[in-house]
Amino acid sequence: MKEDRELIQIVDAALAEATRKSGAWLVCRPGCCECCMGPFAITQSDAERLRRGLAELELNDPARAERVRQRAREAAARLPEVDERGFEAWLDALPEDDPCPVLDPETGTCDLYTARPVTCRVFGPPIRWGGDAVGVCELCFDGASDEEIAACEVRLDIEESAGDTVIALALG
């Protein structure tokens, strides 16, 4: 748990720097949830953080926590079993328009925002994670040149294991 808190502090610091550098190019705001569609891989650390966040929500807002659980159960029920192709192939074959189970459909905000996975934390501004560039939101940097985007990039040097589950299965 201490290691996860340290990881999240590093990730959040990189995101804050990328947000600062991106300035007006970054249009991500509460209610904008384009990046909250479709399942994506999360790590077991992400899954555990989400479960802790849901337990905390249960204490503070049991009705909202139950809505998250219900959406996660429904999303998990729609998922096929992982087959012999393996997790990555299974994930690639899933529909991309299913909303994240922790996304509140009425507000377009994340019900477990403080517990969100690393992938959610770094999406939007230009962040380079390891050797790979993480996707920049298609709504951000509209009209920006590659050079302008690169000038806002922040490198995140963390070792994070490959994800092997999805939010619906972690919470469903």
Number of C-alpha atoms within 10 A of each C-alpha: 9 7 9 13 11 11 16 18 12 15 20 15 13 21 23 15 17 22 22 13 18 23 12 11 18 20 17 18 9 10 14 13 18 14 17 20 15 15 22 20 18 21 20 17 17 22 23 17 21 22 17 14 18 24 14 15 18 15 10 11 12 14 12 15 21 14 15 26 18 17 21 21 17 14 20 19 13 12 15 11 10 12 9 8 8 10 16 14 12 15 20 12 10 15 12 13 11 13 20 23 29 26 20 19 14 7 12 17 17 20 21 22 14 12 21 20 22 17 17 14 17 22 16 24 30 27 24 18 17 13 9 10 14 16 15 18 17 10 14 18 21 11 8 11 10 9 9 13 17 14 13 18 22 21 17 19 13 11 9 12 10 10 17 15 19 20 24 25 15 19 21 17
